[in-house]
Amino acid sequence: MGPASYDVVISGAGPAGCAAAITLADYAPDLRICLIDAGHGGARKAGDTVPPSIAPILRHLGLWPTFLSSGHKPAHRSVSAWGALHIATNEYFFLGSDTAWQLDRRVFEQSLTEAAAARLSRFETGVIAGCRQTGGCLTVTLKSGAVLTARYAIDATGRAAALSRMMTASPVIFDRLVGCLAFAPDSQTERNELLIESFEAGWWYTACLPRGRRVVACMTDAEQIRPLGLRSAEGFRARLANTRYVEAVTNGDGPLDGPHVLAANSRLTEAQPGLPLLPAGDAAFATDPICGQGIVNALRGGVYAAYAVADWLLREDPKGLDRYRAWVHASFASYQMVLRDFYAVEARWPDHPFWRRRQTARLSPAPERIRQ
Ligand SMILES: Cc1cc2nc3c(=O)[nH]c(=O)nc-3n(C[C@H](O)[C@H](O)[C@H](O)COP(=O)(O)OP(=O)(O)OC[C@H]3O[C@@H](n4cnc5c(N)ncnc54)[C@H](O)[C@@H]3O)c2cc1C
């Protein structure tokens, strides 16, 4: 028996992969689609606050009623000490928008995966270990040894950009931001807003999560983890104790799950023209969590990539693919402008490398680019 063959293989069942799968199944039901995921189920992911703009995308995907009944917590404002000692408040109501949400990330991922799996030819748990082009198709190999072929693939493997890397498209890395995250039981469930506080080597955030948990995170550059002592729970607690606001809403002495270190830098992966492969979500472009747009961008990118691939496979119409690539570039360019303006507001530590890097990037025509 030869390898199983599909019209589209989607690698990665995070927000981008699931949005692509649901869109393809609804828009092009005759295509044979396989969604593959390594199976971490949201357990190792960060990303808990989503902006009001998630609502229209989930409505479009038919997932809004499920979302509303899944126990995610509405949040009506965020607060920050950024650029000054005092706290400033962002009420979503006064910004003319609706409610933001504190996600139960595991439940969110599960509902996305279930909705996608119910519509697809195949959902497979497995790690993609290899990909090569044979003729006009891609041959994808899983770690288990299983082999399948696809007329087109969508790389939705997040920051790993696993398929794109296997096909020699390495992401361009723009900075070295990492998040050191810890989870703790929440003693202040009434404080359900996102709280951000800058310090000389980066910034902290904390938010209360569903099911009585709280996330506390220190965001800094990778080379600062060791001098700041952020690898150990003791070092993390010691740094947390130096914060003015974040420590006050966390139970500093209570049990701590973490710190876990996650990459959080800005990166862009070019889709290779002529190759039947599109990156979507973080695999296409990953953003600094200060913007809080990662999940919305991933859902949106998954939907757009799916339409583009379907139009190509059904009608050999390349316009969608061109539009998709242009959308990725335009989105990343406008994100970079917002990011530089955002970091420019914090002018209290101009000599610390963390802030200097982000503020001088504003003055140069091209941001600092680090090739991996
Ligand atoms: C510290 C931090 C805080 C963040 N906070 C927020 C926030 O508050 N709000 C927000 O909107 N965003 C936030 N984000 C960003 C957000 O988590 C991502 O943008 C979002 O998860 C991207 O979705 P995705 O579907 O592209 O990728 P992912 O969610 O990363 O999913 C990728 C999937 O691919 C699978 N996979 C990977 N490699 C393979 C392989 N070889 N084979 C098979 N499967 C594979 C994984 O199992 C995973 O399920 C944060 C990120 C960080 C690092």
The ligand as a Tripos MOL2 file, in Angstrom:
@<TRIPOS>MOLECULE
LIG
   53    58     1     0     0
SMALL
NO_CHARGES

@<TRIPOS>ATOM
      1 C1          4.9820   34.5090   26.7970 C.3       1 LIG1
      2 C2          3.9010   34.5970   25.7600 C.ar      1 LIG1
      3 C3          2.7080   35.2220   26.0690 C.ar      1 LIG1
      4 C4          1.6930   35.3080   25.1010 C.ar      1 LIG1
      5 N1          0.5380   35.9510   25.4350 N.ar      1 LIG1
      6 C5         -0.4320   36.0800   24.4950 C.ar      1 LIG1
      7 C6         -1.6550   36.7340   24.8200 C.ar      1 LIG1
      8 O1         -1.8800   37.1480   25.9610 O.2       1 LIG1
      9 N2         -2.5960   36.8580   23.8380 N.ar      1 LIG1
     10 C7         -2.3940   36.3780   22.5690 C.ar      1 LIG1
     11 O2         -3.2750   36.5240   21.7130 O.2       1 LIG1
     12 N3         -1.2390   35.7410   22.2420 N.ar      1 LIG1
     13 C8         -0.2730   35.5790   23.1610 C.ar      1 LIG1
     14 N4          0.8730   34.9000   22.8540 N.ar      1 LIG1
     15 C9          1.0500   34.3870   21.4750 C.3       1 LIG1
     16 C10         0.1660   33.1680   21.1710 C.3       1 LIG1
     17 O3          0.3680   32.1420   22.1190 O.3       1 LIG1
     18 C11         0.5140   32.6550   19.7530 C.3       1 LIG1
     19 O4          0.5200   33.7520   18.8620 O.3       1 LIG1
     20 C12        -0.4740   31.6060   19.2500 C.3       1 LIG1
     21 O5         -0.4460   30.4540   20.0560 O.3       1 LIG1
     22 C13        -0.1010   31.2120   17.8060 C.3       1 LIG1
     23 O6         -0.9690   30.2010   17.3550 O.3       1 LIG1
     24 P1         -0.4680   29.1800   16.2270 P.3       1 LIG1
     25 O7         -1.6420   28.3170   15.9090 O.co2     1 LIG1
     26 O8          0.1960   29.9090   15.1310 O.co2     1 LIG1
     27 O9          0.6900   28.3150   16.9220 O.3       1 LIG1
     28 P2          0.6650   27.4400   18.2370 P.3       1 LIG1
     29 O10        -0.4430   27.8390   19.1420 O.co2     1 LIG1
     30 O11         2.0580   27.4860   18.7640 O.co2     1 LIG1
     31 O12         0.3390   25.9590   17.7120 O.3       1 LIG1
     32 C14         1.2750   25.2280   16.9600 C.3       1 LIG1
     33 C15         0.9100   23.7390   17.0050 C.3       1 LIG1
     34 O13         1.8210   23.0250   16.1730 O.3       1 LIG1
     35 C16         2.1580   21.8110   16.7910 C.3       1 LIG1
     36 N5          3.4820   21.3940   16.2940 N.ar      1 LIG1
     37 C17         4.6640   22.0640   16.4140 C.ar      1 LIG1
     38 N6          5.6550   21.3810   15.7830 N.ar      1 LIG1
     39 C18         5.0780   20.2740   15.2540 C.ar      1 LIG1
     40 C19         5.5560   19.1610   14.4960 C.ar      1 LIG1
     41 N7          6.8590   19.0520   14.1180 N.pl3     1 LIG1
     42 N8          4.6700   18.2030   14.1140 N.ar      1 LIG1
     43 C20         3.3510   18.2760   14.4660 C.ar      1 LIG1
     44 N9          2.8380   19.2990   15.1840 N.ar      1 LIG1
     45 C21         3.6930   20.2900   15.5760 C.ar      1 LIG1
     46 C22         2.1420   22.0930   18.2950 C.3       1 LIG1
     47 O14         1.8330   20.9140   19.0450 O.3       1 LIG1
     48 C23         1.0250   23.1470   18.4040 C.3       1 LIG1
     49 O15        -0.2200   22.5830   18.7870 O.3       1 LIG1
     50 C24         1.8920   34.7640   23.8030 C.ar      1 LIG1
     51 C25         3.1000   34.1140   23.5000 C.ar      1 LIG1
     52 C26         4.0930   34.0190   24.4690 C.ar      1 LIG1
     53 C27         5.3650   33.2920   24.1090 C.3       1 LIG1
@<TRIPOS>BOND
     1     1     2 1
     2     2     3 ar
     3     2    52 ar
     4     3     4 ar
     5     4     5 ar
     6     4    50 ar
     7     5     6 ar
     8     6     7 ar
     9     6    13 1
    10     7     8 2
    11     7     9 ar
    12     9    10 ar
    13    10    11 2
    14    10    12 ar
    15    12    13 ar
    16    13    14 ar
    17    14    15 1
    18    14    50 ar
    19    15    16 1
    20    16    17 1
    21    16    18 1
    22    18    19 1
    23    18    20 1
    24    20    21 1
    25    20    22 1
    26    22    23 1
    27    23    24 1
    28    24    25 2
    29    24    26 1
    30    24    27 1
    31    27    28 1
    32    28    29 2
    33    28    30 1
    34    28    31 1
    35    31    32 1
    36    32    33 1
    37    33    34 1
    38    33    48 1
    39    34    35 1
    40    35    36 1
    41    35    46 1
    42    36    37 ar
    43    36    45 ar
    44    37    38 ar
    45    38    39 ar
    46    39    40 ar
    47    39    45 ar
    48    40    41 1
    49    40    42 ar
    50    42    43 ar
    51    43    44 ar
    52    44    45 ar
    53    46    47 1
    54    46    48 1
    55    48    49 1
    56    50    51 ar
    57    51    52 ar
    58    52    53 1
@<TRIPOS>SUBSTRUCTURE
     1 LIG1         1 GROUP 0 **** ****
